[in-house]
Amino acid sequence: MKRVPAILFPLLFALAPACAQQQPRRASPRNAPGQFDYYVLSLSWSPEHCAGPAGARDRFQCAGERKYGFIVHGLWPQFEKGWPESCTTDPPPDRATVDQTLPIMPSPGLIRHEWSKHGTCSGLSSRDYFARIRSTFSALKIPPDYQQPLKQLTVKPIDIKRKFVAANPGHTEQSVRVQCSGGRFLSEVRVCLDKDMKPRPCARDVGDCRSQSIIMQPVR
């Protein structure tokens, strides 16, 4: 490493204040618990998960007697652009919280993962976070056509949005987004909510399926 000539030290000290003024101000921490703009409730279409290799290994969700349709993938704190994650190292939810949440998130591993990555950013305790997930999912109405389809359906993403909006007054096509796997299969529906759990438009980075029509796997 080259040494700075002694004669240059006075010049460096003189320039230091000017350089400091030119440095950009640091943004506020993006992973502070409770510091976010809105939520995304992610609803996974379970038959699509169970039809793939991951489903073959998932005995909780795919090998039991219960046939799942839409389940909760997560409740994600979001910024208007981007999102926080893994905000604290708080311990995982206790057994009672996991058991209460399994009917709508049928995987203990998923529940623990969602708490670690997303729930810790909510500013809530694990019990309150999963209680909010349960109450929010309970209040959301799944359109009758999509509750327990026993045959494969070919659907338009815009029709999925419209049926969710029709079943849930207050929502609009801007507060519901559809996700597709490989551009061919329904994988998720995402619902955007403010911090009071009321509908609001999704930001652009929540994503949306661009296919004209997609396949909705039957429950299994």
Secondary structure, DSSP 8 states (H G I E B T S, - for coil): -----GGGHHHHHHHHHHHHHHS------TT-TT--SEEEEEEEEHHHHHTSHHHHT-HHHHSSSS--SEEEEEEEEE-SSS------------HHHHHHHTTTS--HHHHHHHHHHTGGGTTS-HHHHHHHHHHHHHHS---GGGTS--S-EEE-HHHHHHHHHHHSTT--TTSEEEEEETTTEEEEEEEEE-TTS-B----GGG-----S-EEE----
